Structure formats: structure tokens, C-alpha cells
Amino acid sequence: MNGFDWAALLKAGVQGAGLRPAQFWALTPYELSVMLGVDGAEAPLTRARLMELDALYGGRDDGCV
């Protein structure tokens, strides 16, 4: 036994992160932890968060990019 709960990790990757099984198995444990936002790693930017940022800062005419 290696200490990984593979069933729970697969469920989190496939159902939680929307990965296909082949994508899940191609990840390293660190990459998966980053995607899931565990171990102090930030989760990737979601579409909802992008929309929030766009509402706050998008479409500005002050020369900022």
C-alpha cells in the first residue's frame, strides 16, 4: 500500500476537475494537487472567476492592458 487513495483521487480528478481518465493518469501527483487546489497550491483560474475579474477590470479605456 502506498498511501494514495486512488479511488478518491480519480473521482476528484474526473468528476471534480472534469478530466478524462487518460488525462488523469497522465498527471503527476503534484500536477493533480495543483489542479485540485490542495497542499497550498492554488487552483487554476475558473471561468466564473475570470468573469468576475472581467466585470471588475475588463474593457478599461485607460491604456492598461
All heavy atoms as TSV, in Angstrom:
chain	resi	resn	atom	element	x	y	z
A	1	MET	N	N	0.854	-1.190	0.000
A	1	MET	CA	C	0.000	0.000	0.000
A	1	MET	C	C	0.887	1.236	0.000
A	1	MET	O	O	1.847	1.318	0.741
A	1	MET	CB	C	-0.873	-0.027	1.258
A	1	MET	CG	C	-1.991	0.955	1.227
A	1	MET	SD	S	-3.389	0.120	0.482
A	1	MET	CE	C	-4.366	1.437	-0.047
A	2	ASN	N	N	0.552	2.214	-0.832
A	2	ASN	CA	C	1.417	3.370	-0.967
A	2	ASN	C	C	0.877	4.649	-0.330
A	2	ASN	O	O	1.502	5.687	-0.431
A	2	ASN	CB	C	1.745	3.621	-2.439
A	2	ASN	CG	C	0.512	3.928	-3.257
A	2	ASN	OD1	O	-0.557	4.121	-2.712
A	2	ASN	ND2	N	0.661	3.964	-4.561
A	3	GLY	N	N	-0.289	4.625	0.271
A	3	GLY	CA	C	-0.805	5.801	0.946
A	3	GLY	C	C	-1.701	6.685	0.099
A	3	GLY	O	O	-2.254	7.640	0.605
A	4	PHE	N	N	-1.827	6.391	-1.190
A	4	PHE	CA	C	-2.721	7.168	-2.041
A	4	PHE	C	C	-4.089	6.502	-2.076
A	4	PHE	O	O	-4.197	5.294	-2.251
A	4	PHE	CB	C	-2.203	7.249	-3.481
A	4	PHE	CG	C	-1.044	8.183	-3.656
A	4	PHE	CD1	C	0.216	7.686	-3.918
A	4	PHE	CD2	C	-1.215	9.556	-3.579
A	4	PHE	CE1	C	1.290	8.532	-4.098
A	4	PHE	CE2	C	-0.147	10.416	-3.759
A	4	PHE	CZ	C	1.106	9.901	-4.013
A	5	ASP	N	N	-5.134	7.281	-1.920
A	5	ASP	CA	C	-6.499	6.781	-2.091
A	5	ASP	C	C	-6.860	7.012	-3.558
A	5	ASP	O	O	-7.437	8.036	-3.916
A	5	ASP	CB	C	-7.452	7.523	-1.159
A	5	ASP	CG	C	-8.867	7.001	-1.219
A	5	ASP	OD1	O	-9.188	6.185	-2.114
A	5	ASP	OD2	O	-9.680	7.419	-0.374
A	6	TRP	N	N	-6.466	6.070	-4.415
A	6	TRP	CA	C	-6.615	6.251	-5.849
A	6	TRP	C	C	-8.062	6.444	-6.267
A	6	TRP	O	O	-8.347	7.230	-7.184
A	6	TRP	CB	C	-5.986	5.082	-6.601
A	6	TRP	CG	C	-4.496	5.109	-6.509
A	6	TRP	CD1	C	-3.704	4.250	-5.808
A	6	TRP	CD2	C	-3.610	6.069	-7.100
A	6	TRP	NE1	N	-2.383	4.617	-5.937
A	6	TRP	CE2	C	-2.294	5.738	-6.731
A	6	TRP	CE3	C	-3.795	7.191	-7.910
A	6	TRP	CZ2	C	-1.182	6.456	-7.135
A	6	TRP	CZ3	C	-2.698	7.913	-8.318
A	6	TRP	CH2	C	-1.400	7.546	-7.933
A	7	ALA	N	N	-8.981	5.741	-5.625
A	7	ALA	CA	C	-10.397	5.897	-5.988
A	7	ALA	C	C	-10.875	7.319	-5.731
A	7	ALA	O	O	-11.544	7.933	-6.574
A	7	ALA	CB	C	-11.249	4.895	-5.219
A	8	ALA	N	N	-10.505	7.875	-4.578
A	8	ALA	CA	C	-10.913	9.249	-4.254
A	8	ALA	C	C	-10.220	10.259	-5.169
A	8	ALA	O	O	-10.839	11.237	-5.609
A	8	ALA	CB	C	-10.592	9.569	-2.796
A	9	LEU	N	N	-8.941	10.021	-5.471
A	9	LEU	CA	C	-8.220	10.924	-6.366
A	9	LEU	C	C	-8.803	10.886	-7.776
A	9	LEU	O	O	-8.967	11.932	-8.416
A	9	LEU	CB	C	-6.734	10.560	-6.399
A	9	LEU	CG	C	-5.953	10.875	-5.134
A	9	LEU	CD1	C	-4.543	10.296	-5.223
A	9	LEU	CD2	C	-5.907	12.367	-4.880
A	10	LEU	N	N	-9.116	9.685	-8.258
A	10	LEU	CA	C	-9.707	9.553	-9.588
A	10	LEU	C	C	-11.063	10.254	-9.638
A	10	LEU	O	O	-11.371	10.973	-10.592
A	10	LEU	CB	C	-9.838	8.082	-9.975
A	10	LEU	CG	C	-10.389	7.781	-11.363
A	10	LEU	CD1	C	-9.521	8.406	-12.451
A	10	LEU	CD2	C	-10.496	6.286	-11.570
A	11	LYS	N	N	-11.857	10.090	-8.604
A	11	LYS	CA	C	-13.166	10.745	-8.546
A	11	LYS	C	C	-13.003	12.268	-8.540
A	11	LYS	O	O	-13.710	12.975	-9.255
A	11	LYS	CB	C	-13.932	10.294	-7.302
A	11	LYS	CG	C	-15.321	10.860	-7.218
A	11	LYS	CD	C	-16.071	10.300	-6.019
A	11	LYS	CE	C	-17.470	10.864	-5.953
A	11	LYS	NZ	N	-18.240	10.295	-4.857
A	12	ALA	N	N	-12.060	12.773	-7.758
A	12	ALA	CA	C	-11.824	14.216	-7.713
A	12	ALA	C	C	-11.345	14.728	-9.063
A	12	ALA	O	O	-11.762	15.795	-9.521
A	12	ALA	CB	C	-10.804	14.557	-6.630
A	13	GLY	N	N	-10.475	13.977	-9.707
A	13	GLY	CA	C	-9.953	14.398	-10.999
A	13	GLY	C	C	-10.980	14.349	-12.107
A	13	GLY	O	O	-11.097	15.288	-12.901
A	14	VAL	N	N	-11.739	13.257	-12.159
A	14	VAL	CA	C	-12.694	13.070	-13.246
A	14	VAL	C	C	-13.976	13.857	-13.002
A	14	VAL	O	O	-14.424	14.607	-13.862
A	14	VAL	CB	C	-12.992	11.568	-13.462
A	14	VAL	CG1	C	-14.116	11.357	-14.460
A	14	VAL	CG2	C	-11.727	10.855	-13.938
A	15	GLN	N	N	-14.554	13.710	-11.811
A	15	GLN	CA	C	-15.809	14.403	-11.534
A	15	GLN	C	C	-15.583	15.853	-11.094
A	15	GLN	O	O	-16.283	16.752	-11.537
A	15	GLN	CB	C	-16.601	13.665	-10.454
A	15	GLN	CG	C	-17.125	12.337	-10.929
A	15	GLN	CD	C	-17.916	11.606	-9.871
A	15	GLN	OE1	O	-17.948	11.993	-8.706
A	15	GLN	NE2	N	-18.557	10.527	-10.275
A	16	GLY	N	N	-14.599	16.059	-10.239
A	16	GLY	CA	C	-14.375	17.399	-9.714
A	16	GLY	C	C	-13.686	18.333	-10.681
A	16	GLY	O	O	-14.092	19.481	-10.860
A	17	ALA	N	N	-12.639	17.861	-11.348
A	17	ALA	CA	C	-11.861	18.716	-12.249
A	17	ALA	C	C	-12.254	18.540	-13.711
A	17	ALA	O	O	-11.748	19.257	-14.565
A	17	ALA	CB	C	-10.366	18.445	-12.067
A	18	GLY	N	N	-13.120	17.583	-14.003
A	18	GLY	CA	C	-13.587	17.390	-15.373
A	18	GLY	C	C	-12.574	16.752	-16.311
A	18	GLY	O	O	-12.659	16.919	-17.521
A	19	LEU	N	N	-11.624	16.014	-15.747
A	19	LEU	CA	C	-10.616	15.350	-16.574
A	19	LEU	C	C	-11.160	14.057	-17.162
A	19	LEU	O	O	-12.005	13.400	-16.560
A	19	LEU	CB	C	-9.385	15.003	-15.729
A	19	LEU	CG	C	-8.629	16.152	-15.100
A	19	LEU	CD1	C	-7.601	15.615	-14.120
A	19	LEU	CD2	C	-7.973	17.001	-16.161
A	20	ARG	N	N	-10.655	13.691	-18.327
A	20	ARG	CA	C	-10.913	12.348	-18.856
A	20	ARG	C	C	-9.936	11.412	-18.137
A	20	ARG	O	O	-8.872	11.847	-17.697
A	20	ARG	CB	C	-10.704	12.320	-20.357
A	20	ARG	CG	C	-11.736	13.172	-21.119
A	20	ARG	CD	C	-11.627	12.994	-22.621
A	20	ARG	NE	N	-10.275	13.160	-23.120
A	20	ARG	CZ	C	-9.789	14.284	-23.644
A	20	ARG	NH1	N	-10.547	15.347	-23.744
A	20	ARG	NH2	N	-8.545	14.348	-24.063
A	21	PRO	N	N	-10.277	10.137	-18.003
A	21	PRO	CA	C	-9.380	9.224	-17.298
A	21	PRO	C	C	-7.943	9.243	-17.830
A	21	PRO	O	O	-6.991	9.236	-17.053
A	21	PRO	CB	C	-10.035	7.855	-17.479
A	21	PRO	CG	C	-11.501	8.181	-17.554
A	21	PRO	CD	C	-11.554	9.474	-18.336
A	22	ALA	N	N	-7.774	9.294	-19.136
A	22	ALA	CA	C	-6.414	9.320	-19.698
A	22	ALA	C	C	-5.664	10.577	-19.265
A	22	ALA	O	O	-4.453	10.529	-19.004
A	22	ALA	CB	C	-6.468	9.237	-21.215
A	23	GLN	N	N	-6.363	11.698	-19.175
A	23	GLN	CA	C	-5.729	12.937	-18.707
A	23	GLN	C	C	-5.321	12.800	-17.248
A	23	GLN	O	O	-4.246	13.244	-16.848
A	23	GLN	CB	C	-6.671	14.125	-18.872
A	23	GLN	CG	C	-6.964	14.493	-20.302
A	23	GLN	CD	C	-8.048	15.536	-20.399
A	23	GLN	OE1	O	-9.097	15.427	-19.770
A	23	GLN	NE2	N	-7.799	16.562	-21.208
A	24	PHE	N	N	-6.197	12.200	-16.438
A	24	PHE	CA	C	-5.898	11.994	-15.021
A	24	PHE	C	C	-4.626	11.169	-14.859
A	24	PHE	O	O	-3.721	11.550	-14.121
A	24	PHE	CB	C	-7.068	11.298	-14.320
A	24	PHE	CG	C	-6.738	10.841	-12.933
A	24	PHE	CD1	C	-6.821	11.710	-11.867
A	24	PHE	CD2	C	-6.320	9.538	-12.697
A	24	PHE	CE1	C	-6.500	11.292	-10.580
A	24	PHE	CE2	C	-5.997	9.108	-11.418
A	24	PHE	CZ	C	-6.099	9.996	-10.359
A	25	TRP	N	N	-4.551	10.049	-15.557
A	25	TRP	CA	C	-3.410	9.144	-15.389
A	25	TRP	C	C	-2.122	9.720	-15.961
A	25	TRP	O	O	-1.029	9.293	-15.587
A	25	TRP	CB	C	-3.710	7.772	-15.978
A	25	TRP	CG	C	-4.749	7.040	-15.183
A	25	TRP	CD1	C	-6.003	6.722	-15.586
A	25	TRP	CD2	C	-4.633	6.585	-13.835
A	25	TRP	NE1	N	-6.680	6.094	-14.573
A	25	TRP	CE2	C	-5.861	5.994	-13.480
A	25	TRP	CE3	C	-3.627	6.623	-12.876
A	25	TRP	CZ2	C	-6.098	5.440	-12.227
A	25	TRP	CZ3	C	-3.863	6.064	-11.617
A	25	TRP	CH2	C	-5.080	5.486	-11.315
A	26	ALA	N	N	-2.215	10.717	-16.830
A	26	ALA	CA	C	-1.015	11.354	-17.382
A	26	ALA	C	C	-0.419	12.393	-16.429
A	26	ALA	O	O	0.724	12.799	-16.602
A	26	ALA	CB	C	-1.337	12.010	-18.720
A	27	LEU	N	N	-1.176	12.814	-15.415
A	27	LEU	CA	C	-0.703	13.829	-14.468
A	27	LEU	C	C	0.242	13.237	-13.426
A	27	LEU	O	O	0.111	12.070	-13.050
A	27	LEU	CB	C	-1.880	14.454	-13.715
A	27	LEU	CG	C	-2.869	15.279	-14.525
A	27	LEU	CD1	C	-4.060	15.638	-13.651
A	27	LEU	CD2	C	-2.202	16.522	-15.078
A	28	THR	N	N	1.138	14.060	-12.946
A	28	THR	CA	C	1.915	13.680	-11.765
A	28	THR	C	C	1.070	14.010	-10.536
A	28	THR	O	O	0.135	14.809	-10.621
A	28	THR	CB	C	3.239	14.473	-11.690
A	28	THR	OG1	O	2.939	15.856	-11.491
A	28	THR	CG2	C	4.081	14.276	-12.941
A	29	PRO	N	N	1.374	13.403	-9.379
A	29	PRO	CA	C	0.629	13.758	-8.166
A	29	PRO	C	C	0.690	15.260	-7.868
A	29	PRO	O	O	-0.301	15.853	-7.439
A	29	PRO	CB	C	1.317	12.936	-7.071
A	29	PRO	CG	C	1.820	11.731	-7.803
A	29	PRO	CD	C	2.271	12.266	-9.145
A	30	TYR	N	N	1.827	15.897	-8.134
A	30	TYR	CA	C	1.928	17.339	-7.889
A	30	TYR	C	C	0.994	18.112	-8.815
A	30	TYR	O	O	0.301	19.031	-8.381
A	30	TYR	CB	C	3.364	17.835	-8.062
A	30	TYR	CG	C	3.471	19.324	-7.854
A	30	TYR	CD1	C	3.442	19.857	-6.566
A	30	TYR	CD2	C	3.544	20.198	-8.924
A	30	TYR	CE1	C	3.496	21.221	-6.353
A	30	TYR	CE2	C	3.598	21.564	-8.726
A	30	TYR	CZ	C	3.577	22.078	-7.443
A	30	TYR	OH	O	3.613	23.421	-7.236
A	31	GLU	N	N	0.969	17.756	-10.097
A	31	GLU	CA	C	0.085	18.441	-11.044
A	31	GLU	C	C	-1.373	18.298	-10.625
A	31	GLU	O	O	-2.143	19.268	-10.692
A	31	GLU	CB	C	0.282	17.883	-12.458
A	31	GLU	CG	C	1.606	18.240	-13.079
A	31	GLU	CD	C	1.900	17.474	-14.352
A	31	GLU	OE1	O	1.470	16.307	-14.491
A	31	GLU	OE2	O	2.580	18.053	-15.209
A	32	LEU	N	N	-1.756	17.108	-10.185
A	32	LEU	CA	C	-3.124	16.903	-9.727
A	32	LEU	C	C	-3.413	17.754	-8.504
A	32	LEU	O	O	-4.475	18.372	-8.405
A	32	LEU	CB	C	-3.381	15.425	-9.427
A	32	LEU	CG	C	-4.789	15.084	-8.967
A	32	LEU	CD1	C	-5.812	15.429	-10.047
A	32	LEU	CD2	C	-4.885	13.617	-8.587
A	33	SER	N	N	-2.472	17.829	-7.568
A	33	SER	CA	C	-2.703	18.639	-6.364
A	33	SER	C	C	-2.857	20.117	-6.714
A	33	SER	O	O	-3.664	20.818	-6.116
A	33	SER	CB	C	-1.589	18.431	-5.337
A	33	SER	OG	O	-0.379	18.991	-5.786
A	34	VAL	N	N	-2.106	20.596	-7.696
A	34	VAL	CA	C	-2.263	21.987	-8.138
A	34	VAL	C	C	-3.642	22.192	-8.737
A	34	VAL	O	O	-4.330	23.167	-8.426
A	34	VAL	CB	C	-1.162	22.370	-9.154
A	34	VAL	CG1	C	-1.467	23.710	-9.804
A	34	VAL	CG2	C	0.196	22.417	-8.480
A	35	MET	N	N	-4.066	21.270	-9.586
A	35	MET	CA	C	-5.383	21.397	-10.215
A	35	MET	C	C	-6.513	21.384	-9.207
A	35	MET	O	O	-7.509	22.081	-9.371
A	35	MET	CB	C	-5.605	20.276	-11.222
A	35	MET	CG	C	-4.746	20.390	-12.446
A	35	MET	SD	S	-5.213	19.189	-13.684
A	35	MET	CE	C	-6.741	19.920	-14.249
A	36	LEU	N	N	-6.348	20.594	-8.145
A	36	LEU	CA	C	-7.403	20.473	-7.138
A	36	LEU	C	C	-7.285	21.514	-6.033
A	36	LEU	O	O	-8.174	21.633	-5.203
A	36	LEU	CB	C	-7.395	19.064	-6.532
A	36	LEU	CG	C	-7.674	17.935	-7.519
A	36	LEU	CD1	C	-7.542	16.591	-6.819
A	36	LEU	CD2	C	-9.044	18.093	-8.160
A	37	GLY	N	N	-6.178	22.278	-6.028
A	37	GLY	CA	C	-6.018	23.334	-5.039
A	37	GLY	C	C	-5.689	22.831	-3.643
A	37	GLY	O	O	-6.067	23.453	-2.657
A	38	VAL	N	N	-4.967	21.725	-3.552
A	38	VAL	CA	C	-4.586	21.187	-2.242
A	38	VAL	C	C	-3.097	21.406	-1.990
A	38	VAL	O	O	-2.363	21.776	-2.894
A	38	VAL	CB	C	-4.927	19.685	-2.121
A	38	VAL	CG1	C	-6.419	19.473	-2.200
A	38	VAL	CG2	C	-4.230	18.871	-3.188
A	39	ASP	N	N	-2.671	21.177	-0.784
A	39	ASP	CA	C	-1.267	21.325	-0.392
A	39	ASP	C	C	-0.736	22.731	-0.637
A	39	ASP	O	O	0.402	22.927	-1.046
A	39	ASP	CB	C	-0.369	20.307	-1.116
A	39	ASP	CG	C	-0.670	18.881	-0.699
A	39	ASP	OD1	O	-1.165	18.701	0.424
A	39	ASP	OD2	O	-0.417	17.973	-1.481
A	40	GLY	N	N	-1.573	23.734	-0.423
A	40	GLY	CA	C	-1.136	25.111	-0.577
A	40	GLY	C	C	-1.038	25.575	-2.004
A	40	GLY	O	O	-0.726	26.726	-2.267
A	41	ALA	N	N	-1.305	24.693	-2.946
A	41	ALA	CA	C	-1.249	25.082	-4.354
A	41	ALA	C	C	-2.562	25.750	-4.732
A	41	ALA	O	O	-3.628	25.349	-4.286
A	41	ALA	CB	C	-1.022	23.847	-5.221
A	42	GLU	N	N	-2.470	26.787	-5.532
A	42	GLU	CA	C	-3.673	27.474	-5.984
A	42	GLU	C	C	-4.345	26.694	-7.098
A	42	GLU	O	O	-3.673	26.177	-7.993
A	42	GLU	CB	C	-3.309	28.855	-6.517
A	42	GLU	CG	C	-3.518	29.937	-5.512
A	42	GLU	CD	C	-3.340	31.306	-6.121
A	42	GLU	OE1	O	-4.017	31.638	-7.110
A	42	GLU	OE2	O	-2.512	32.031	-5.589
A	43	ALA	N	N	-5.656	26.641	-7.051
A	43	ALA	CA	C	-6.409	26.014	-8.131
A	43	ALA	C	C	-6.339	26.912	-9.357
A	43	ALA	O	O	-6.156	28.122	-9.241
A	43	ALA	CB	C	-7.862	25.809	-7.700
A	44	PRO	N	N	-6.489	26.340	-10.528
A	44	PRO	CA	C	-6.436	27.164	-11.733
A	44	PRO	C	C	-7.617	28.134	-11.794
A	44	PRO	O	O	-8.634	27.937	-11.134
A	44	PRO	CB	C	-6.501	26.148	-12.868
A	44	PRO	CG	C	-7.117	24.944	-12.275
A	44	PRO	CD	C	-6.729	24.942	-10.824
A	45	LEU	N	N	-7.451	29.154	-12.591
A	45	LEU	CA	C	-8.495	30.152	-12.775
A	45	LEU	C	C	-9.717	29.498	-13.402
A	45	LEU	O	O	-9.627	28.853	-14.448
A	45	LEU	CB	C	-7.967	31.266	-13.692
A	45	LEU	CG	C	-8.881	32.438	-13.954
A	45	LEU	CD1	C	-9.112	33.238	-12.666
A	45	LEU	CD2	C	-8.256	33.347	-15.004
A	46	THR	N	N	-10.863	29.666	-12.759
A	46	THR	CA	C	-12.105	29.116	-13.299
A	46	THR	C	C	-12.780	30.147	-14.189
A	46	THR	O	O	-12.485	31.344	-14.124
A	46	THR	CB	C	-13.076	28.728	-12.177
A	46	THR	OG1	O	-13.440	29.920	-11.461
A	46	THR	CG2	C	-12.477	27.696	-11.225
A	47	ARG	N	N	-13.699	29.686	-14.994
A	47	ARG	CA	C	-14.442	30.603	-15.863
A	47	ARG	C	C	-15.210	31.614	-15.026
A	47	ARG	O	O	-15.267	32.800	-15.377
A	47	ARG	CB	C	-15.385	29.825	-16.771
A	47	ARG	CG	C	-16.141	30.725	-17.729
A	47	ARG	CD	C	-16.738	29.900	-18.879
A	47	ARG	NE	N	-17.281	30.708	-19.924
A	47	ARG	CZ	C	-16.574	31.381	-20.830
A	47	ARG	NH1	N	-15.273	31.350	-20.790
A	47	ARG	NH2	N	-17.160	32.082	-21.772
A	48	ALA	N	N	-15.802	31.172	-13.921
A	48	ALA	CA	C	-16.562	32.089	-13.063
A	48	ALA	C	C	-15.659	33.194	-12.516
A	48	ALA	O	O	-16.032	34.371	-12.504
A	48	ALA	CB	C	-17.221	31.314	-11.920
A	49	ARG	N	N	-14.459	32.830	-12.073
A	49	ARG	CA	C	-13.531	33.830	-11.554
A	49	ARG	C	C	-13.065	34.765	-12.654
A	49	ARG	O	O	-12.924	35.975	-12.425
A	49	ARG	CB	C	-12.334	33.150	-10.878
A	49	ARG	CG	C	-11.343	34.104	-10.282
A	49	ARG	CD	C	-11.949	34.944	-9.166
A	49	ARG	NE	N	-10.942	35.827	-8.616
A	49	ARG	CZ	C	-11.156	37.063	-8.209
A	49	ARG	NH1	N	-12.376	37.566	-8.241
A	49	ARG	NH2	N	-10.177	37.801	-7.745
A	50	LEU	N	N	-12.843	34.240	-13.855
A	50	LEU	CA	C	-12.465	35.074	-14.986
A	50	LEU	C	C	-13.561	36.098	-15.275
A	50	LEU	O	O	-13.269	37.273	-15.533
A	50	LEU	CB	C	-12.197	34.210	-16.218
A	50	LEU	CG	C	-11.827	34.960	-17.490
A	50	LEU	CD1	C	-10.543	35.767	-17.302
A	50	LEU	CD2	C	-11.680	33.996	-18.644
A	51	MET	N	N	-14.799	35.671	-15.213
A	51	MET	CA	C	-15.911	36.589	-15.456
A	51	MET	C	C	-15.969	37.672	-14.371
A	51	MET	O	O	-16.260	38.829	-14.660
A	51	MET	CB	C	-17.229	35.824	-15.535
A	51	MET	CG	C	-17.290	34.817	-16.684
A	51	MET	SD	S	-16.909	35.492	-18.306
A	51	MET	CE	C	-18.368	36.436	-18.610
A	52	GLU	N	N	-15.696	37.299	-13.120
A	52	GLU	CA	C	-15.646	38.287	-12.035
A	52	GLU	C	C	-14.567	39.331	-12.304
A	52	GLU	O	O	-14.804	40.540	-12.155
A	52	GLU	CB	C	-15.348	37.612	-10.694
A	52	GLU	CG	C	-16.461	36.781	-10.128
A	52	GLU	CD	C	-15.999	36.059	-8.864
A	52	GLU	OE1	O	-15.102	36.566	-8.161
A	52	GLU	OE2	O	-16.539	34.979	-8.587
A	53	LEU	N	N	-13.390	38.857	-12.693
A	53	LEU	CA	C	-12.290	39.784	-12.975
A	53	LEU	C	C	-12.597	40.661	-14.183
A	53	LEU	O	O	-12.278	41.859	-14.188
A	53	LEU	CB	C	-10.989	39.000	-13.195
A	53	LEU	CG	C	-10.437	38.297	-11.962
A	53	LEU	CD1	C	-9.277	37.388	-12.357
A	53	LEU	CD2	C	-10.006	39.309	-10.916
A	54	ASP	N	N	-13.251	40.094	-15.186
A	54	ASP	CA	C	-13.620	40.878	-16.356
A	54	ASP	C	C	-14.620	41.964	-15.982
A	54	ASP	O	O	-14.532	43.093	-16.464
A	54	ASP	CB	C	-14.198	39.960	-17.436
A	54	ASP	CG	C	-14.499	40.712	-18.711
A	54	ASP	OD1	O	-13.598	41.428	-19.207
A	54	ASP	OD2	O	-15.638	40.598	-19.214
A	55	ALA	N	N	-15.566	41.620	-15.098
A	55	ALA	CA	C	-16.542	42.626	-14.662
A	55	ALA	C	C	-15.863	43.756	-13.893
A	55	ALA	O	O	-16.250	44.919	-14.006
A	55	ALA	CB	C	-17.618	41.966	-13.797
A	56	LEU	N	N	-14.826	43.415	-13.134
A	56	LEU	CA	C	-14.120	44.437	-12.357
A	56	LEU	C	C	-13.152	45.259	-13.191
A	56	LEU	O	O	-13.042	46.472	-13.014
A	56	LEU	CB	C	-13.338	43.778	-11.211
A	56	LEU	CG	C	-14.157	43.214	-10.073
A	56	LEU	CD1	C	-13.272	42.415	-9.129
A	56	LEU	CD2	C	-14.838	44.349	-9.306
A	57	TYR	N	N	-12.427	44.606	-14.100
A	57	TYR	CA	C	-11.312	45.274	-14.774
A	57	TYR	C	C	-11.393	45.257	-16.302
A	57	TYR	O	O	-10.593	45.913	-16.944
A	57	TYR	CB	C	-9.989	44.615	-14.365
A	57	TYR	CG	C	-9.782	44.609	-12.886
A	57	TYR	CD1	C	-9.893	43.445	-12.151
A	57	TYR	CD2	C	-9.461	45.780	-12.204
A	57	TYR	CE1	C	-9.696	43.434	-10.777
A	57	TYR	CE2	C	-9.271	45.783	-10.835
A	57	TYR	CZ	C	-9.384	44.607	-10.134
A	57	TYR	OH	O	-9.208	44.602	-8.782
A	58	GLY	N	N	-12.292	44.497	-16.866
A	58	GLY	CA	C	-12.343	44.371	-18.326
A	58	GLY	C	C	-12.875	45.628	-19.008
A	58	GLY	O	O	-13.620	46.431	-18.428
A	59	GLY	N	N	-12.470	45.825	-20.256
A	59	GLY	CA	C	-12.988	46.915	-21.060
A	59	GLY	C	C	-12.560	48.304	-20.635
A	59	GLY	O	O	-13.228	49.287	-20.919
A	60	ARG	N	N	-11.441	48.416	-19.947
A	60	ARG	CA	C	-10.976	49.729	-19.494
A	60	ARG	C	C	-10.377	50.497	-20.653
A	60	ARG	O	O	-9.763	49.929	-21.533
A	60	ARG	CB	C	-9.939	49.568	-18.387
A	60	ARG	CG	C	-10.540	48.940	-17.154
A	60	ARG	CD	C	-9.598	48.615	-16.051
A	60	ARG	NE	N	-8.301	49.231	-16.094
A	60	ARG	CZ	C	-7.426	49.179	-15.100
A	60	ARG	NH1	N	-7.734	48.542	-14.004
A	60	ARG	NH2	N	-6.246	49.747	-15.205
A	61	ASP	N	N	-10.583	51.819	-20.638
A	61	ASP	CA	C	-10.067	52.690	-21.701
A	61	ASP	C	C	-8.923	53.574	-21.216
A	61	ASP	O	O	-8.649	54.621	-21.798
A	61	ASP	CB	C	-11.176	53.574	-22.236
A	61	ASP	CG	C	-12.231	52.783	-22.982
A	61	ASP	OD1	O	-11.862	51.784	-23.626
A	61	ASP	OD2	O	-13.402	53.161	-22.915
A	62	ASP	N	N	-8.238	53.142	-20.149
A	62	ASP	CA	C	-7.192	53.995	-19.594
A	62	ASP	C	C	-5.789	53.568	-20.010
A	62	ASP	O	O	-4.794	53.991	-19.428
A	62	ASP	CB	C	-7.282	54.053	-18.064
A	62	ASP	CG	C	-7.143	52.685	-17.421
A	62	ASP	OD1	O	-6.922	51.704	-18.145
A	62	ASP	OD2	O	-7.255	52.610	-16.183
A	63	GLY	N	N	-5.692	52.730	-21.032
A	63	GLY	CA	C	-4.393	52.320	-21.537
A	63	GLY	C	C	-3.823	51.093	-20.846
A	63	GLY	O	O	-2.790	50.569	-21.260
A	64	CYS	N	N	-4.446	50.619	-19.779
A	64	CYS	CA	C	-3.972	49.411	-19.106
A	64	CYS	C	C	-4.358	48.202	-19.938
A	64	CYS	O	O	-5.429	48.157	-20.531
A	64	CYS	CB	C	-4.572	49.281	-17.703
A	64	CYS	SG	S	-3.982	50.529	-16.574
A	65	VAL	N	N	-3.480	47.251	-19.957
A	65	VAL	CA	C	-3.750	46.039	-20.719
A	65	VAL	C	C	-4.051	44.911	-19.791
A	65	VAL	O	O	-3.527	44.772	-18.766
A	65	VAL	CB	C	-2.532	45.682	-21.618
A	65	VAL	CG1	C	-2.829	44.430	-22.418
A	65	VAL	CG2	C	-2.208	46.842	-22.506
